[in-house]
Amino acid sequence: MAESFPSEYFEVLKIALQHTIYSSKTRGGFVSEVKVADPYWTGEFTTVSLTREELAEWEAFLNECVDRQLSIDFVHPLYPCPVLYNPDTYPGAGTGQIQALVDGRTITVDGLDPSLHLLKGDRISIEQSGRVMYYMLAQESLPIGDTWLTDGDGTILTDGDEDLSVGGGSVYHEMMLTPRLRTGLFTAGATVRVLGAKMRLRISPNSVSFVLQGGQPTAISFNVFEDGR
């Protein structure tokens, strides 16, 4: 089981994809690029001002995570759900299942609400056999199938609309993801979490430091990286 971070404890949050790419330029101007590793999430966290008791507790917790190689599940506070919704308006269940792996960047997902509309940049996590990986949508995703209808202006009707007519097929979402899926990491049936997508992180060793004010520690800063184990 992974530990968890309460997002309200952080004042500064810098998380981005780290791309390990080496490039070289020839005399003729040709640039060669070699990707030497899969992209992974990395960043820096800084807590809000803490009491002495909270500082001591946080320092012990972070060092224990490094010492015991503990993982931490974290929901990004800017992306707790797709951008067209909030946690109160999100339709249906927050998870679906991979129906098929189309290629290294595309999956089809069933089990999500037939009205769910996802935009480029929305976040998901894929979970299977204790492994959790975090992805962004590289393009818009609308439901595909014959159990949903739209009205005249293209608005997707939901279960609460009187005019909804349910057909005999199944509904699924096709999702193009970035970064690309690692080969052999997930199979059909893996859980796709759309509401509360989780980043599974580890604390970077030797990265814990204090933020000082008036010569006294008031907050803690540390670095994280995605746990791809």
ABEGO torsion letter per residue (X at the ends): XBBBBBAAABABBBBBBBBBBBBBBBAAGBBBBBBABBBBBBEBBBBBBBBAAAAAAAAAAAAAAAAAGBBBBBBBAABABBAABBAAABBEBABBBBABBABAABBBBBGBBAABBBBBGBBBBBBBGGBBBBBBBABBBBBBEAABBBBAAGBBBBAABAABBBBABBBBBBBBBOBBBBBGABBBGBBBBABGBBBBBBBBBGABBBBBBGGBBABBBBBBBBBAX
